[in-house]
Amino acid sequence: MLIYLPDQKEIHPDAVALLRENGHKVLSGALKDGQKPAVEALFIRTYTRADRTYLAGFPSLRFVLRAGAGLDNIDLGECRRRGIKVLSAPGANANAVAEFAVMLTVMLLRNFRRQEALLRSGKWRSRELMGSELAGKVVGLVGCGAIGRLFAAKLAPFGVRDVLGYDPYLDSQFLKKHGIDKTDLKSLLADADIVSLHVPLAPETQNLIGERELALLKPSAVLINTARGGIVNEPSLLRALGRRRIRGCALDVFEHEPAIRREFLELDNVVATPHIAGYTGEADREMSLAPARELLRLI
């Protein structure tokens, strides 16, 4: 099978080696005349937009391998229409993202960004910026999949008071087994001290958190998004942050990556990172190996 990597440096070399060891030809970079029609599998990461037009250039395509969990950069409808199987790596980066979300939570509660700015300017800590602890807080999970549940488990030793979960696809009994109390989105936003987003970007989650939802949050609440940027309406979030309507937020993802609204970086109640929650050596390797292994199992 001829497998094409539009951006080879985004795919772990162990996955490429595995495919080659099993007799498959793996190409990257510019394709020569005649190679594109022969490609049977694409191996992509986050920033290759496998939309209908892009997929049309590969008439023999049978598989799209996605090194990661999110599928929002792939036209799934077109893949179904053409019978192209999409193989991804659900859960491969769950631990990395959950760990990162815990770190962001603590940073927000301790006013890390503002206290660090004082130190860098030659000043010492500010009593007005004294932080708060995770113990006794109510955590709200918007999405209770592998990452959300693992995030909840990692918070348990901190002594949080309660973990609320909004997920229309999981029942209350299942969530209860994972220490999560199922609730509706409105109640979660109103009751939680920490709101962490763990849903995929899909039509039903686009702008899930907008003006009305942000207005439900406590002024002392923090919002964490390690999922996808389009889940939060960014202009609405900027207004809420600028007016100190909420305490702060941590953003690892943005609506139009790598371009971002620079206003987020100018606010001292925002912790911003460049989509690195799942960016660890361990997760990077597994996200590439998982779809490669699945391809080998299927063919």
C-alpha positions as CSV (number, residue, x, y, z in Angstrom):
1,M,0.0,0.0,0.0
2,L,1.2,3.5,-0.8
3,I,0.8,5.8,2.2
4,Y,1.3,9.5,2.0
5,L,2.4,11.9,4.8
6,P,1.7,15.5,3.8
7,D,3.9,16.6,6.7
8,Q,6.3,13.9,7.8
9,K,7.7,15.7,10.8
10,E,4.2,15.6,12.4
11,I,4.1,11.8,12.4
12,H,6.3,9.9,14.8
13,P,9.1,8.0,13.1
14,D,8.3,4.8,15.0
15,A,4.9,4.7,13.2
16,V,6.5,5.3,9.9
17,A,9.0,2.5,10.6
18,L,6.3,0.1,11.7
19,L,4.4,0.6,8.4
20,R,7.6,0.1,6.3
21,E,8.5,-3.0,8.3
22,N,5.2,-4.4,7.3
23,G,5.9,-3.9,3.6
24,H,4.1,-0.6,2.9
25,K,5.6,2.3,1.0
26,V,5.6,5.6,2.9
27,L,6.1,8.9,1.0
28,S,6.2,12.5,2.1
29,G,6.8,15.9,0.6
30,A,5.9,16.7,-3.0
31,L,4.5,13.8,-4.9
32,K,5.7,13.0,-8.4
33,D,3.4,12.7,-11.4
34,G,1.3,9.5,-11.1
35,Q,1.9,9.0,-7.4
36,K,-1.1,10.9,-6.2
37,P,-3.7,8.7,-7.9
38,A,-1.9,5.7,-6.4
39,V,-2.1,6.8,-2.8
40,E,-4.3,4.5,-0.8
41,A,-3.8,6.0,2.7
42,L,-3.2,9.5,4.0
43,F,-1.5,9.9,7.4
44,I,-2.2,13.3,8.8
45,R,-2.1,15.4,12.0
46,T,-4.0,18.4,13.1
47,Y,-3.3,21.1,10.5
48,T,-3.9,19.2,7.3
49,R,-7.5,20.1,6.2
50,A,-8.8,16.9,4.6
51,D,-11.9,18.5,3.2
52,R,-13.7,17.3,0.1
53,T,-11.5,19.2,-2.3
54,Y,-8.3,17.9,-0.8
55,L,-9.6,14.3,-0.7
56,A,-10.7,14.6,-4.4
57,G,-7.0,14.6,-5.3
58,F,-6.6,11.0,-4.1
59,P,-9.1,8.9,-6.2
60,S,-7.7,5.6,-4.9
61,L,-7.9,6.6,-1.2
62,R,-9.1,3.8,1.2
63,F,-7.9,5.1,4.6
64,V,-7.3,8.4,6.4
65,L,-5.0,7.9,9.4
66,R,-5.3,10.7,12.0
67,A,-2.5,11.0,14.5
68,G,-4.7,12.3,17.3
69,A,-8.2,12.1,18.6
70,G,-10.1,15.1,17.1
71,L,-11.6,14.6,13.7
72,D,-12.8,18.2,13.0
73,N,-10.1,18.6,10.2
74,I,-11.6,15.7,8.2
75,D,-14.7,15.8,6.1
76,L,-16.3,12.7,7.6
77,G,-19.3,12.9,5.4
78,E,-17.2,12.8,2.2
79,C,-15.2,9.8,3.7
80,R,-18.5,7.9,4.3
81,R,-19.7,8.7,0.8
82,R,-16.5,7.3,-0.7
83,G,-16.1,4.4,1.7
84,I,-12.9,5.8,3.1
85,K,-12.2,4.5,6.6
86,V,-11.0,7.0,9.1
87,L,-8.6,5.7,11.8
88,S,-7.6,7.8,14.8
89,A,-6.1,7.6,18.2
90,P,-8.9,8.2,20.8
91,G,-7.5,8.4,24.3
92,A,-3.8,8.3,23.2
93,N,-3.2,11.8,24.6
94,A,-5.7,11.6,27.5
95,N,-3.2,11.5,30.3
96,A,-1.1,14.3,28.8
97,V,-4.1,16.6,28.4
98,A,-5.5,15.7,31.9
99,E,-2.2,16.5,33.5
100,F,-2.0,19.8,31.7
101,A,-5.5,20.7,32.7
102,V,-4.6,20.2,36.3
103,M,-1.6,22.4,36.0
104,L,-3.7,25.2,34.3
105,T,-6.3,24.9,37.1
106,V,-3.7,25.5,39.8
107,M,-2.1,28.4,37.8
108,L,-5.4,30.1,37.5
109,L,-6.4,29.7,41.2
110,R,-3.0,31.0,42.3
111,N,-3.1,34.0,40.0
112,F,0.2,32.8,38.5
113,R,0.3,35.1,35.5
114,R,-0.2,38.3,37.5
115,Q,2.1,37.3,40.3
116,E,4.9,36.3,37.9
117,A,4.5,39.6,36.1
118,L,5.1,41.4,39.3
119,L,8.3,39.5,39.9
120,R,9.5,40.1,36.4
121,S,8.9,43.8,36.9
122,G,11.1,43.8,40.0
123,K,8.3,43.8,42.5
124,W,7.4,41.2,45.1
125,R,4.2,39.3,45.7
126,S,0.9,41.1,46.1
127,R,-1.5,40.4,48.9
128,E,-4.4,41.6,46.7
129,L,-3.5,38.7,44.4
130,M,-3.5,36.0,47.0
131,G,-4.6,32.7,45.4
132,S,-7.0,30.0,46.5
133,E,-6.8,26.2,46.8
134,L,-8.4,23.4,44.9
135,A,-9.6,21.8,48.1
136,G,-13.3,22.3,48.6
137,K,-13.9,23.6,45.1
138,V,-16.7,22.4,42.7
139,V,-15.3,21.2,39.4
140,G,-17.6,21.2,36.3
141,L,-16.7,19.0,33.3
142,V,-18.3,19.9,30.0
143,G,-17.7,16.5,28.3
144,C,-16.9,13.4,30.3
145,G,-15.0,11.3,27.8
146,A,-11.6,9.7,28.5
147,I,-9.9,13.1,29.1
148,G,-12.6,14.5,31.2
149,R,-12.9,11.4,33.4
150,L,-9.1,11.2,33.8
151,F,-9.0,14.9,34.7
152,A,-11.6,14.3,37.4
153,A,-9.6,11.3,38.8
154,K,-6.4,13.4,39.0
155,L,-8.2,16.1,40.9
156,A,-9.6,13.7,43.5
157,P,-6.5,13.7,45.8
158,F,-6.7,17.5,46.0
159,G,-9.9,17.2,48.0
160,V,-12.3,18.9,45.6
161,R,-15.8,19.1,47.1
162,D,-17.7,17.8,44.0
163,V,-17.3,17.0,40.3
164,L,-20.2,17.9,38.1
165,G,-20.5,16.5,34.6
166,Y,-22.5,17.5,31.5
167,D,-22.5,14.9,28.8
168,P,-25.6,14.1,26.9
169,Y,-24.1,10.8,25.7
170,L,-23.3,9.2,29.1
171,D,-25.8,8.2,31.7
172,S,-25.7,9.2,35.4
173,Q,-25.0,5.7,36.7
174,F,-21.9,5.4,34.5
175,L,-20.6,8.8,35.5
176,K,-21.3,8.1,39.2
177,K,-18.9,5.2,39.0
178,H,-16.2,7.7,38.0
179,G,-17.0,10.1,40.8
180,I,-19.0,12.5,38.6
181,D,-22.5,13.8,39.3
182,K,-24.4,14.2,36.0
183,T,-26.2,17.6,35.6
184,D,-27.3,19.9,32.9
185,L,-25.1,22.6,31.3
186,K,-26.9,25.5,32.9
187,S,-26.6,24.1,36.4
188,L,-23.0,23.1,35.9
189,L,-22.0,26.6,34.8
190,A,-23.8,28.3,37.7
191,D,-22.5,26.0,40.4
192,A,-18.9,25.2,39.4
193,D,-15.8,27.1,40.6
194,I,-13.7,25.5,37.8
195,V,-15.2,24.7,34.4
196,S,-13.1,22.5,32.1
197,L,-14.1,21.8,28.5
198,H,-13.5,18.3,27.1
199,V,-15.8,17.9,24.1
200,P,-14.9,17.5,20.4
201,L,-15.6,20.3,17.9
202,A,-18.7,19.4,16.0
203,P,-21.8,21.4,14.8
204,E,-23.6,20.8,18.1
205,T,-20.6,22.1,20.1
206,Q,-19.6,25.1,18.0
207,N,-20.0,28.2,20.2
208,L,-21.4,26.0,23.0
209,I,-20.1,28.5,25.5
210,G,-21.2,32.0,24.4
211,E,-22.5,35.2,26.0
212,R,-25.4,33.6,27.8
213,E,-23.4,30.7,29.2
214,L,-20.5,32.9,30.4
215,A,-23.1,35.1,32.2
216,L,-24.0,32.1,34.3
217,L,-20.5,31.6,35.7
218,K,-19.6,32.9,39.2
219,P,-17.4,36.0,39.2
220,S,-14.8,33.8,41.0
221,A,-15.0,31.0,38.5
222,V,-12.2,30.0,36.0
223,L,-12.6,28.5,32.6
224,I,-10.2,26.0,31.0
225,N,-10.2,25.0,27.4
226,T,-7.9,22.2,26.3
227,A,-10.4,20.9,23.7
228,R,-10.9,23.0,20.6
229,G,-11.1,26.7,20.1
230,G,-14.4,26.9,18.3
231,I,-16.3,25.6,21.4
232,V,-16.1,29.0,23.0
233,N,-17.2,32.1,21.4
234,E,-14.0,34.1,21.5
235,P,-15.4,37.7,21.3
236,S,-17.9,36.9,24.1
237,L,-15.0,35.4,26.2
238,L,-12.9,38.5,25.6
239,R,-15.6,40.7,26.9
240,A,-16.2,38.6,30.0
241,L,-12.5,38.6,30.8
242,G,-11.9,42.3,30.1
243,R,-14.8,43.2,32.4
244,R,-13.6,40.8,35.1
245,R,-16.9,39.1,34.7
246,I,-15.1,35.9,35.5
247,R,-11.8,35.4,37.4
248,G,-9.8,34.1,34.5
249,C,-9.3,31.5,31.9
250,A,-6.7,29.2,30.5
251,L,-6.7,28.6,26.7
252,D,-4.6,26.0,25.0
253,V,-6.7,26.1,21.8
254,F,-8.0,28.9,19.6
255,E,-10.6,29.2,16.9
256,H,-8.2,29.9,14.0
257,E,-4.9,28.3,14.8
258,P,-2.1,29.2,14.6
259,A,-3.5,32.7,14.1
260,I,-5.0,33.9,17.4
261,R,-6.8,37.0,18.8
262,R,-3.8,38.8,20.3
263,E,-6.2,40.5,22.8
264,F,-6.0,37.3,24.9
265,L,-2.3,37.8,25.4
266,E,-2.8,41.3,26.6
267,L,-5.1,40.2,29.5
268,D,-3.4,39.4,32.8
269,N,-6.2,37.0,33.8
270,V,-5.5,34.7,30.9
271,V,-3.0,31.8,30.7
272,A,-2.4,31.1,27.0
273,T,-0.4,28.2,25.5
274,P,0.0,27.1,21.8
275,H,-2.0,23.9,21.7
276,I,0.5,21.8,23.8
277,A,-1.8,20.0,26.3
278,G,-1.3,16.7,24.4
279,Y,2.2,17.7,23.3
280,T,4.4,15.2,25.2
281,G,6.9,12.7,23.8
282,E,4.8,9.8,25.1
283,A,1.5,11.1,23.7
284,D,3.1,12.1,20.4
285,R,4.4,8.6,19.8
286,E,1.2,6.8,20.8
287,M,-1.0,9.1,18.7
288,S,0.9,8.1,15.6
289,L,1.3,4.4,16.5
290,A,-2.4,3.8,17.3
291,P,-3.8,4.4,13.8
292,A,-0.8,2.7,12.2
293,R,-1.5,-0.4,14.3
294,E,-5.2,-0.3,13.4
295,L,-4.4,-0.1,9.7
296,L,-2.2,-3.1,10.0
297,R,-5.0,-5.0,11.8
298,L,-7.5,-4.2,9.1
299,I,-5.5,-5.0,6.0
